[in-house]
Amino acid sequence: MRRRLLVAITGAVAVAVAVVGLGTLFLTRIDARHRDEDELSRRTAELAAVVAEVRPVRAAAVAARLAPAIDVESVDLVSLAAAPGWLSDADLDRVRAGGVVSDRRAGRTYALAPLPPAGGAPTVQEAGGAPTVQEAGGAPAVQEAGGAPAVRALLAVDTPATGVGAAGRWFVVAGAATVLVGALVAVRLSRSLAGPLAAAEAATRRISGGDLAARVPEPARGDDELGRLIRSVNEMAVSLERARRTERDFLLSVSHDLRTPLTSIGGWAEALTDGTAPDPAAAGRTILTEAGRLDRLVHDLLDLARLRARAFTLDRRPVDLRDVAAGTAEALRPDLADAGVAVAVDLPAEPVTVDGDPDRLAQIAANLVENAGRHAGALVRVAAAAEDGTALLTVTDDGPGVPAGEAARVFERLHTSARPAARPGPGTGLGLALVRELARAMGGDAVVAALDGGGARLEVRLPLIPPSSGPHTGAVPSGA
């Protein structure tokens, strides 16, 4: 790219200099031609005035002798009766009327000026019906054959210089200097443009090879397209590095979640096989519990995959969030109470109706309550925010709160929280990611609200609908 920029800029400068130079030369030569014709006409007219003062028999000799004085190539006396072929009828009329004409042919300049009669204007007399031209003082004028008067004229011929001269040579020097300066500017510009692009290309190659720590040095002025491109590459690398770190943490977490029930299942199954289990019924219940935990983990993974692939269907209908919150809290209350976690429900008096899947809304509420129960007591609250037309399902815990900088990532896929849990639980690390994906599939979203004095509040916002709307079934929208 650097080579192409250099060639393109230098070529553009060279073409511009050539066009300007040739155009200037063409216009200069046209102007010089007109000036040569005007100057030759003036000098020829002055010489004609001098030659007209001498006797006709000596006019040709005097004209030839004075030719070097007016710096012309040759001077001749001609008769308009045998005028040069380059004269048109209009030019002949102009010369007969006392004017001077000029022309340029084959690189030579011609000027034709009439010879005024010596001592005054000519007089025309009739002599036997034929016109006779007499000069002042009575001397007869030169006549053509047949008695017709002959008008004499002075023809001057000159060959002007056609070379470019010193100005042209200086123009060549200036043009070469301009092209050289343009080439230097092109080198500097190509380096400033192609250098960051080459660095970005090298960094992206390293990133594609697995080196996610590669970064592109940002230019001093990064407010243009090149600076924004470099920032985008660096942000991409940061995002990929974070995704890889999150994926590693997720795999560690999921492998632990898989290993624990599998170890328990394998141990109790071996004890049952060997006949060493003290209570076969209790061993069977343990195996069943751990198998359910594995089943839930697998289902969470499949649900996330289907949501991401937009292949997830929802049985959507008008649902009162109050019923969802109350039912979920009652279903989870015994298990949470056994762990010493209290659950409180705060519901409004009026219905809070949303368009959603009842089972998936219950899954959202259960995931939020279980997450809060792992850290401390949970308060489930349902409210209708009429000012912006949304319904709120809020779950608050009084635990240690969300660490600074983690709030924006709580609902990310594969994210595991860094805040300590108050009690061990069967969490898979996928519950909150499912909460946000399901909420977005139903036209809402999930966020973390800040709390003063500790604790965390997770909110799910869904669009409110009139309670009388009828049921319908739909797939996940394409924007979910």
N, C-alpha and C positions, 0 to 999 in steps of 0.2 A: 504493500500500500504506500509505503514511504516513497518508493521509486516512482510509482504512478503519480503521486502528488507532485513530486519534483518535476517530472516530465511535463505534466499538465500545466503547472504554473509557469515554468520556463517557456514552454511552447506558446502559451497565451501571451506572455510578455513579448516574445519574439514576433509573433503574428501582429500584435498591436503596433509594435515599432515599425514593422514592414509596411503595414497598411497606412499608418500616419505618414511615414517617409515617402512612399510612392504617391500618396495623395497630395502631399505638399509639393513634391517634385513636379507632378502633373500640373497643378495649379500655378506653380511658379513659372513653368515654361510657357503656359498660356499667357500669363501676365507679361513675361519678357517678350513674347512675340508681338503683343499689342504695343508695348513700349518701343520695340524696334521699328515697327511700321510707322508709329507716330513720329519718332525721332528722324527717320529717313525722309518722311514726307516734309518735315519742317526744314531740314537741311537742303532738300532738293528744291523747295520753293525759294529759299534764300539764294541758292546758286542760279536758279532760273531768273530771278530779278537782276542779278549781276550780268548774266550772259545777254539779257535783253538790251543792255546798254551799249553793246558793241555792234559793229557792222555785221550783217548776216553772213558775209563770206568768212568772217573770222570767228563766228560763234562756236563752231565745232571745236576749233583749236583751243579757244579760251576755256570751253567747258572741260576738255580733256586735261588741260593744264591745271585747272582748279579742282579736279576730282580728288587729289590727295588731301586738299585742304578740308574737305568735308568728310574725309575718312570713309570713302566708299570704294567699291571694287572697280566700277566702270561707270562712265557717263556718256550718253549718246543723244544726239538731236534726232528726233523722229518726227514724221508727219502723221497727223491723225488720219490721213487718208489711207495710210498703210500701218494702222495701229497694231500693237501686239495682240495676239490672239486671246490673251487672258483678260482683255478689257471687254466688259459687257456694254450694251448700248447705253445703259444708265450711266456707266463710268465715263463713256465718251461724251455724253451730254454734260456731265459734271465738269470734265476738263475743258470743253468748249466754253462753258460758263465761267471759267477762271478758277475752278477748284482743283485740288490735288487728290489723286487716288493712289492707293497702295494695295499690295497683295503679297502673299507668301506662297511660294511653290517650290517643291523639291529642295527644301532647306535654304532657299535664297529669297531675299526680300526685294521687291520692286516698288519704285515710286515714280509717278508720272506727273509732272507739273507743267502747265502751259507757259510759253514764253510771252510775257506781256510786251506789247510794242513799245519801242523806245520813245520816251517823251510823252506818252499818253495813250489813250485808248485808241483802238483802230477805228478807221472810218470806212464805211461801206458805200460805194458809189455804183451806179448803173452805167455800164459802158457797152452800148450796143445790146442791151438786154441781159448782159452777163455781169454778175457781181464781181467787183474788184476790191481787194483789201489793200489799203494804203496805210503806211506808217505816218506818224506825225512828221511834219516837215516835207511831205510830198514824195518821199521815197517809196517806190512800189514794193509791195510785199511779195514774198515768194508765192508763186502760183503753181497749181498742179496742171497736168496736161489737160487740154481742153478749156483752159481759162478759168477753172474753178479755183477759188482761193485755198491755199494750204495753211492750216493752223499748225504752227510748230510747237513741239513740247520737248521737255528735257526728261530723259529716262535714266534714272539712277538705279544701279544694281549693287547689292551688298550681300555678303555671306556672313551672318552673325555666328559667333561662337556657340556651339551646342553642348559643350561639356558641362559637367556639374560644377567645376571650378572649386575654389577653396571652401565655399559654403557646403558644397556636396561632400567634400572630404571630411569636413568637421562634423557633418551630419552622420556620416558612417562611424566616426569615432564615438560620437555621443550615443548613437544607437547601440553600438557594441557595449559601451559602458552601462547603458540602461538594461540590456539583456543580462550582463554580468550581475548587476545589482538585483535584478529580478530572480536570478538563479540563487543568489545568496539568501534572499528573503524566502524563496521556495524551500531551500534546505532547512532554514530555521522553522518555518511553518510546518513542514512535513514532520520534522522531529517533534514539535510540540503537539501535533495531532496524532501522529502514528505511535509516538512513544507510549502514552497512556494506553492506547489500544493494544499495543504489543504486550504491555504489562498485564492488561486485563485478560488477553488471550492466554498468557503463560499461567496466570492465576487460575483461570477456569480449567485449564488442562490439568493442573495439580489437583483442583477440587474433584474433577471427574475421575482422577486416579485414586481418590480416597483421602487426600490431604485436605481436610476441611478447615485447617488452621490457616490456609493460604489467604492472603488479603492483597488488595491492589492499593498502592499508595495513592492517596487522594491529592489532586492538584491544588495549588494555592487558591485558585479561583474555581470553586466547584459549583457555581450557579448556572452553568450552561449544560447543554445536552451531554457533553462528554463527562462532566462531573456527576450528573445524575446517573449516567450509565455505570460509572465506577461505584457510586454509593449503592446502586441496586445490586451489583455483583457482590459487594461486601455484605450487604444485608442478606442476600441469598446464602452466602457462606455461613453467616451467623445462624440463620434459620436452619440450615442443614446440620450444622454442628449441634445445635440445641436438639433437633429432632433425633439425631443419632444418640445423643446422651440420654434423651427421654426414652428412646426405644430400648437402650441398654438397661436403664433402670426398670422399665416395664417388663422386659424379659426376665430380669432377676426376680421381680415381684411375682410374676405369673409362674415362673418355675418353682418359686417357694410355695405359692398357693396350690400348685399341682402336686408338688412333692409331699406336702404335709398330709393331705387326705390319702394319697396313694400309699404312703408309708403306713398310715393307720389301717387302711383296708388290707394291705398285704400282710401286716402283722397279725391282725385278728383272723384273717382267712387262714393263715398258717397255723394259728393256735387251734382253730376249729378243725382243721385237717388232722392235726396231731392229737386232738382230743385233750389238749392241755388248757383249754379255755375254762375258767372257773364258772362262768355263767354264759352259756351259749346264746341265750336270748339277749342278754346285754351286748354281747359281741356282735350279734346280728343287727341290733339297733344302731350300734356305732358304725358298722359298715354301711348301713342304709343312710345314716346322716352324712357320712363322708361322701358317699356316692351322690347324694343330693347336692352337696357343695360343689362337686366336680361338674354335675349337670348344669348348675347355675352358671358356673364360670364359662362353660362351653356355649351356653345359650347367650350370655352377654357378648362373647366374642362374635358369634354369628349375627346377633342383632346389630352390632356396630358395623360389621362388614356389609350387611344388607342395606343399612342406612347410608353408608358411604357410596354404595353402588346404585342408590336410588331404586332399589328393588324391594322396598318395604311397604306393605299395605296397611292401612289403618281403617278401622270400622268407626268412622266419625259420625257423631250425633250430638245433640245438645246434652251437656253434662253439667250438673250443679257441683262446683268445686267443694262446696260444704260437705256433700256426701262423700266425696273422694277423701277429703282430709279426715273426716270423722271415722270412716271405715278403716283407713290405713292405720290411724293411731290406735284404734281398738284392736286391730289384728296384731300389731307389734307390741302392744302394751305388756302382755305377759312375759315375753322374752326379755324385754328391756327392764321390766320390774325385777326379774330374777337376777339381772346384772346390776341392780341398784340404780337404774336410770329412770327418772320420772318423765312422763310425757303429758303435756298440757295442750289443750286445743282451744283456740279463740276463733269463733265463727260469727259472722254478721247475721242480723235478723232477716235480711232480704236475700233472695237467691242470687248466686253469682254463676251465671251460665256461660259456658264456653263451648265451642265446636271442637270436640276431641273424641279420642278413643277412650272409653272408660277404663279398660284394662291397662292401657299404656299410661294414662294419667295416674292410676293407682301405682304403677311401677315407678313413675317419677316421684310420687310422694313417698313411697317406701324407701327408695334409694336416698332421698334427702333425709328422712327420719333416721335411717340406719347410720348414715354418715354422721349426723349430729349426735346420735347415741353413742358412737365410738369415742366421742370427746367429752361429753358431759350431758346434762339434762337437755331435753328438747322441748321447744314450744312451737306448735304448728298453728299458723294463723292464715286465714283466708280473708281477703278483702277485695272490694271492687273499686278501682281507681277510675271514677267516672270522668275526671277531667281529661284523660287521654284515651278513654275507651278500652282499658285493659283490665284484666283480672289478675290478682296477685296471689300466688301460693308461696308463703314464706315459712321457712324453718330456721329457727334460731337456736344456737347452743350457747352455753355459758363457759365454754372451754377456754383454752389459751389464745384463741383467735388465729387468723391467717397471717403468716409472716409477711413482712413488707416485700413487695415485688412478686409475690406469688398469687395475688388476687386475680390477675389477668389470665392465669394459667390453670386455675382450679378445675375448669370444665374441659380442659384440653384432653385429647385422646392420649393415652399412654402416660398420663401424668400421675405421679404418686406424691402425696402431700408430705411436706417436711415437718409439719407440726406434730407433736407427740400425741398418741392416743391414750385416753384414760383407761381403756380396757381393750383386750384383744378381741378381734371380731373376725367374721368370715368374709371380710371385704376382698374383692377381686381387683380393686384398682380401676375398674371400668364403670362403676355405678354413676359417677357424676358426669362422665363423658356421654353415657347413655341419656342422662337427664337433659343435657343441652341438645343433643341430636333429636330426641323425641319432641322437645319443646319447639325446636325450629321446624320440624316436620309438621307440626300443627299450627304454624304461623306465629309462634312466639319466640322467646329466648330465655336464657338463664344467665344470671349475673350474681356477683358477690357484692353485698352492700357493706360499707364500713360501719363499725360499731365503736363507740367510745367505751373505754373501760374493759376491753377484752371481749372474747366471744366472736362468733361468726354468724352472719345471716345470709342464707342463700335464697334467692328469689327466682321464681319462674313467672314470667309475664305471658299471658295469653289474651287474644282478642275477645272482648265481651260480645255476646249476641243476645237478642231478645229471647226470653225463656220459651216462647211459643214456637220457635223454629223446629221444623221436622227433621227426623234422622236421615242420614245418608252415609254411604260408604265411599271412600276415596283412597287413592294411592298417595304416597309421599310426594309433595310438590317438588318440581325440578329444582327449586332454589333451596331445598332443605339441606 
